[in-house]
Amino acid sequence: MKIKKLDELQYIKRGNVFKHCLFTTICLLLINIALLEFDIAIASQRSTLVLIVLFVVSLLCIEMIYFEIYPLSEKRQKFLYIFAGLYGLAAIIASVYD
């Protein structure tokens, strides 16, 4: 498998994607803390944290596909991102339904 060279624009796009995911994680954790302080429980604490992680991973995969950032080979990496994104969304839906 040949590793693809990334130019400066790809590094900027990748940095923006990771920045969005970091801020999303921080905001979701702060919202979770605020809800716990007011004794509002949407789901169990473990399920809530798993949902946050799955949501952020799904967001990462969706943004990587949207900005067409494929660090290895486009065909293999695109399939991996699509699979991980769909798996994350299915897991979130299943957790919320449960």
C-alpha positions as CSV (number, residue, x, y, z in Angstrom):
1,M,0.0,0.0,0.0
2,K,1.5,3.3,-1.1
3,I,1.3,6.1,1.5
4,K,-0.1,9.3,0.0
5,K,1.8,12.6,0.5
6,L,-0.4,15.3,2.1
7,D,0.0,18.9,1.1
8,E,-0.4,22.0,3.3
9,L,-4.1,22.4,2.6
10,Q,-4.8,18.7,3.6
11,Y,-3.0,19.3,6.9
12,I,-5.1,22.4,7.5
13,K,-8.3,20.5,6.7
14,R,-7.3,17.6,8.9
15,G,-6.4,20.0,11.8
16,N,-9.8,21.7,11.5
17,V,-11.6,18.3,11.6
18,F,-9.8,17.3,14.8
19,K,-10.4,20.8,16.3
20,H,-14.2,20.4,15.6
21,C,-14.1,17.0,17.2
22,L,-12.2,18.2,20.3
23,F,-14.6,21.2,20.8
24,T,-17.6,18.9,20.3
25,T,-16.2,16.4,22.9
26,I,-15.7,19.2,25.4
27,C,-19.1,20.7,24.9
28,L,-20.9,17.3,25.2
29,L,-19.0,16.5,28.4
30,L,-19.9,19.9,29.9
31,I,-23.5,19.4,29.0
32,N,-23.4,16.0,30.6
33,I,-21.9,17.4,33.8
34,A,-24.5,20.2,33.9
35,L,-27.3,17.6,33.5
36,L,-25.9,15.4,36.2
37,E,-25.6,18.4,38.6
38,F,-29.3,19.1,38.1
39,D,-30.1,15.4,38.6
40,I,-31.3,15.0,35.1
41,A,-30.4,11.5,33.8
42,I,-31.1,10.8,30.1
43,A,-29.3,7.5,30.2
44,S,-27.0,5.7,32.6
45,Q,-23.6,7.4,33.1
46,R,-21.7,4.6,31.2
47,S,-24.1,4.7,28.3
48,T,-23.9,8.5,28.1
49,L,-20.1,8.4,27.9
50,V,-20.2,5.7,25.2
51,L,-22.7,7.8,23.3
52,I,-20.4,10.8,23.4
53,V,-17.5,8.8,22.2
54,L,-19.5,7.2,19.4
55,F,-20.9,10.5,18.3
56,V,-17.5,12.1,18.1
57,V,-16.0,9.2,16.2
58,S,-19.0,9.3,13.8
59,L,-18.5,13.1,13.4
60,L,-14.8,12.5,12.7
61,C,-15.5,10.0,10.0
62,I,-18.2,12.0,8.4
63,E,-16.1,15.2,8.2
64,M,-13.1,13.2,6.8
65,I,-15.3,11.9,4.1
66,Y,-16.8,15.3,3.4
67,F,-13.4,17.0,3.1
68,E,-12.0,14.0,1.1
69,I,-9.1,13.4,3.5
70,Y,-7.7,10.0,2.9
71,P,-4.2,9.5,4.3
72,L,-3.5,6.1,2.7
73,S,-5.2,5.0,-0.5
74,E,-8.5,6.6,-1.3
75,K,-10.4,3.3,-2.1
76,R,-9.4,1.4,1.0
77,Q,-9.6,4.4,3.4
78,K,-12.9,5.6,2.1
79,F,-14.4,2.1,2.7
80,L,-13.0,2.1,6.2
81,Y,-14.4,5.6,7.0
82,I,-17.8,4.7,5.6
83,F,-18.0,1.5,7.6
84,A,-16.8,3.2,10.8
85,G,-19.2,6.1,10.4
86,L,-22.2,3.8,9.7
87,Y,-21.3,1.5,12.6
88,G,-21.0,4.5,14.9
89,L,-24.4,5.9,13.8
90,A,-26.0,2.5,14.2
91,A,-24.5,2.1,17.7
92,I,-25.8,5.5,18.7
93,I,-29.3,4.7,17.5
94,A,-29.2,1.3,19.3
95,S,-28.0,2.9,22.5
96,V,-30.6,5.6,22.4
97,Y,-33.4,3.1,21.7
98,D,-32.2,0.9,24.5
